[in-house]
Amino acid sequence: MSTKRNAFGFSFMNFIGIDPSTSSTGFAVVNEHQELLRYGTIKGLADDPKSFAHLYSELNGLLAAFPPDGIICETQFIGVNRATSIKLIRPTGIVLAVSGLHDAPFTFLAPSAWRKTYQGVGKWTKRDTFKFTKEKYPGVLTSFNKDNDMSDAIGIAYTCSVLFQEAGVANEGVI
């Protein structure tokens, strides 16, 4: 794992979780102690090229500000609605491209896999994760309708920190 130092000489690591979406991509950065460093959502429109350029620019800035020791992106559920599934591939491709630009260790995880690490139970819903995150990180989330993508990204970042540190291979590729 890379060793970066802050202004005081202390080492730190950054782990990033991303919940890609065509309209509200959630992101979160935690350190090696699962403390939140940055979190939010990047808004866009599903079929607007400028929205995808904005997503690219924002993620690129995030990874420049917080050079990652690991990134986990939620895999997209391929359901009955084929058109929606195809649209969800677009922001995921942008996440891959930006991660590649920063030579960041990267992997995908299904919602049930990261939720099992984060919450101890893999079958929880987005609403369950929101409630769990609201208790774990008080004052961060306000309402489910507004913050559910950010809530998932926080859980994914937490999981990223745990799994990449357990594997000890943050600079050697995917876990």
ZANU-302096 format. One record per residue (C-alpha): residue number from 1; residue in three letters; x, y, z. Coordinates in Angstrom, 1 decimal. Layout:
N
R   rotor   sero        X        Y        Z
R     NUM    ALA        X        Y        Z
...
This chain:
175
R   rotor   sero        X        Y        Z
R       1    MET      0.0      0.0      0.0
R       2    SER      1.2      3.5     -0.7
R       3    THR      2.4      5.7      2.1
R       4    LYS      1.3      9.3      1.8
R       5    ARG      2.0     11.9      4.4
R       6    ASN      0.0     14.9      5.5
R       7    ALA      1.4     18.3      6.4
R       8    PHE      2.2     17.0      9.9
R       9    GLY      4.2     14.0      8.6
R      10    PHE      1.5     11.4      9.6
R      11    SER      0.8      8.6      7.0
R      12    PHE     -2.6      8.0      5.7
R      13    MET     -4.6      6.0      3.2
R      14    ASN     -7.6      6.9      1.1
R      15    PHE    -10.3      4.4      0.1
R      16    ILE    -13.1      5.4     -2.2
R      17    GLY    -16.6      4.0     -2.7
R      18    ILE    -18.7      4.8     -5.7
R      19    ASP    -22.4      4.1     -6.3
R      20    PRO    -22.8      4.9    -10.0
R      21    SER    -26.0      6.4    -11.4
R      22    THR    -27.1      8.3    -14.4
R      23    SER    -28.7     11.0    -12.3
R      24    SER    -27.0     10.9     -8.8
R      25    THR    -23.7      9.1     -8.4
R      26    GLY    -22.8      8.8     -4.8
R      27    PHE    -19.1      8.9     -3.7
R      28    ALA    -17.3      8.7     -0.4
R      29    VAL    -13.7      8.7      0.8
R      30    VAL    -12.6      7.2      4.1
R      31    ASN     -9.2      6.7      5.6
R      32    GLU     -7.7      3.5      7.0
R      33    HIS     -9.8      4.0     10.2
R      34    GLN    -13.0      4.3      8.2
R      35    GLU    -13.3      8.0      9.1
R      36    LEU    -15.2     10.0      6.5
R      37    LEU    -12.9     12.4      4.6
R      38    ARG    -15.4     13.5      1.9
R      39    TYR    -18.8     12.4      0.6
R      40    GLY    -21.5     13.6     -1.7
R      41    THR    -23.3     13.1     -4.9
R      42    ILE    -22.7     14.1     -8.5
R      43    LYS    -25.9     15.0    -10.2
R      44    GLY    -26.6     14.6    -13.9
R      45    LEU    -29.1     13.7    -16.6
R      46    ALA    -29.3     10.2    -18.1
R      47    ASP    -28.9     11.1    -21.7
R      48    ASP    -26.9     14.4    -21.5
R      49    PRO    -23.3     14.2    -22.7
R      50    LYS    -22.4     17.3    -20.6
R      51    SER    -23.6     15.4    -17.5
R      52    PHE    -21.2     12.6    -18.2
R      53    ALA    -18.4     15.1    -18.8
R      54    HIS    -19.3     16.7    -15.5
R      55    LEU    -19.2     13.2    -13.8
R      56    TYR    -15.8     12.6    -15.3
R      57    SER    -14.4     15.9    -14.2
R      58    GLU    -15.7     15.6    -10.7
R      59    LEU    -14.4     12.1    -10.2
R      60    ASN    -11.0     13.1    -11.7
R      61    GLY    -10.8     15.9     -9.2
R      62    LEU    -11.8     13.7     -6.3
R      63    LEU     -9.1     11.1     -7.1
R      64    ALA     -6.5     13.9     -7.6
R      65    ALA     -7.4     15.4     -4.2
R      66    PHE     -7.5     12.0     -2.5
R      67    PRO     -5.1      9.6     -4.3
R      68    PRO     -6.7      6.2     -3.6
R      69    ASP     -5.2      3.1     -2.1
R      70    GLY     -8.3      1.3     -3.3
R      71    ILE    -11.6      1.9     -5.1
R      72    ILE    -14.7     -0.2     -5.1
R      73    CYS    -17.6      0.6     -7.5
R      74    GLU    -20.9     -1.1     -7.0
R      75    THR    -21.8     -3.5     -9.8
R      76    GLN    -25.0     -2.7    -11.6
R      77    PHE    -28.0     -5.0    -11.2
R      78    ILE    -29.0     -6.2    -14.6
R      79    GLY    -32.8     -6.5    -14.3
R      80    VAL    -35.8     -6.9    -16.5
R      81    ASN    -35.6     -3.3    -17.8
R      82    ARG    -32.9     -3.6    -20.4
R      83    ALA    -32.9      0.1    -21.3
R      84    THR    -32.2      1.1    -17.7
R      85    SER    -29.4     -1.5    -17.4
R      86    ILE    -27.8     -0.2    -20.6
R      87    LYS    -27.9      3.4    -19.2
R      88    LEU    -26.3      2.3    -16.0
R      89    ILE    -23.3      1.0    -17.9
R      90    ARG    -22.4      4.6    -18.9
R      91    PRO    -21.5      6.1    -15.5
R      92    THR    -19.7      2.8    -14.6
R      93    GLY    -17.5      3.2    -17.7
R      94    ILE    -16.6      6.7    -16.6
R      95    VAL    -15.6      5.4    -13.1
R      96    LEU    -13.4      2.8    -14.8
R      97    ALA    -11.8      5.4    -17.1
R      98    VAL    -11.0      7.8    -14.2
R      99    SER     -9.7      5.0    -12.0
R     100    GLY     -7.4      4.0    -14.8
R     101    LEU     -6.1      7.5    -15.3
R     102    HIS     -5.0      7.6    -11.7
R     103    ASP     -3.7      4.0    -11.8
R     104    ALA     -5.9      3.2     -8.8
R     105    PRO     -6.4     -0.3     -7.5
R     106    PHE    -10.0     -1.1     -8.4
R     107    THR    -12.7     -3.7     -8.2
R     108    PHE    -16.5     -4.1     -8.4
R     109    LEU    -18.7     -5.5     -5.7
R     110    ALA    -22.3     -6.5     -5.7
R     111    PRO    -24.6     -4.7     -3.2
R     112    SER    -25.0     -7.9     -1.2
R     113    ALA    -21.2     -8.4     -0.9
R     114    TRP    -20.3     -4.9      0.3
R     115    ARG    -23.4     -4.7      2.6
R     116    LYS    -22.3     -8.0      4.3
R     117    THR    -18.9     -6.4      5.1
R     118    TYR    -20.4     -3.0      6.1
R     119    GLN    -23.5     -4.1      8.0
R     120    GLY    -22.9     -7.8      8.6
R     121    VAL    -25.9     -8.8      6.5
R     122    GLY    -25.9     -8.9      2.8
R     123    LYS    -29.7     -8.9      2.1
R     124    TRP    -30.4     -5.4      3.4
R     125    THR    -32.1     -2.8      1.3
R     126    LYS    -31.0      0.7      0.4
R     127    ARG    -33.3      2.0      3.1
R     128    ASP    -31.7     -0.4      5.7
R     129    THR    -28.3      0.8      4.7
R     130    PHE    -29.4      4.5      5.0
R     131    LYS    -30.6      3.9      8.6
R     132    PHE    -27.4      2.0      9.4
R     133    THR    -25.2      4.7      8.0
R     134    LYS    -27.2      7.5      9.7
R     135    GLU    -26.4      5.8     13.0
R     136    LYS    -22.8      5.0     12.2
R     137    TYR    -22.0      8.5     11.0
R     138    PRO    -24.3     10.9     12.8
R     139    GLY    -25.1     14.2     11.2
R     140    VAL    -24.0     13.2      7.7
R     141    LEU    -27.3     12.2      6.1
R     142    THR    -30.6     14.1      6.2
R     143    SER    -33.3     12.3      4.2
R     144    PHE    -33.5      8.9      2.4
R     145    ASN    -34.8     10.5     -0.8
R     146    LYS    -32.0     13.0     -0.9
R     147    ASP    -29.1     11.0      0.4
R     148    ASN    -29.5      7.3     -0.4
R     149    ASP    -26.9      7.2     -3.1
R     150    MET    -24.4      8.9     -0.8
R     151    SER    -25.3      6.5      2.0
R     152    ASP    -24.5      3.5     -0.2
R     153    ALA    -21.2      5.1     -1.3
R     154    ILE    -20.2      5.6      2.3
R     155    GLY    -20.9      1.9      3.0
R     156    ILE    -18.9      0.9     -0.2
R     157    ALA    -16.0      3.1      0.9
R     158    TYR    -16.0      1.6      4.4
R     159    THR    -16.0     -1.9      2.8
R     160    CYS    -13.2     -0.8      0.5
R     161    SER    -11.0      0.2      3.5
R     162    VAL    -11.7     -3.1      5.3
R     163    LEU    -11.2     -5.4      2.3
R     164    PHE     -8.1     -3.7      0.7
R     165    GLN     -6.4     -3.5      4.1
R     166    GLU     -7.2     -7.2      4.9
R     167    ALA     -5.9     -8.3      1.5
R     168    GLY     -2.8     -6.0      1.7
R     169    VAL     -2.7     -5.6     -2.1
R     170    ALA     -3.9     -2.1     -2.6
R     171    ASN     -1.1     -1.3     -5.0
R     172    GLU     -1.1     -4.7     -6.7
R     173    GLY     -4.5     -4.7     -8.4
R     174    VAL     -7.9     -5.8     -7.5
R     175    ILE     -8.9     -7.7     -4.4
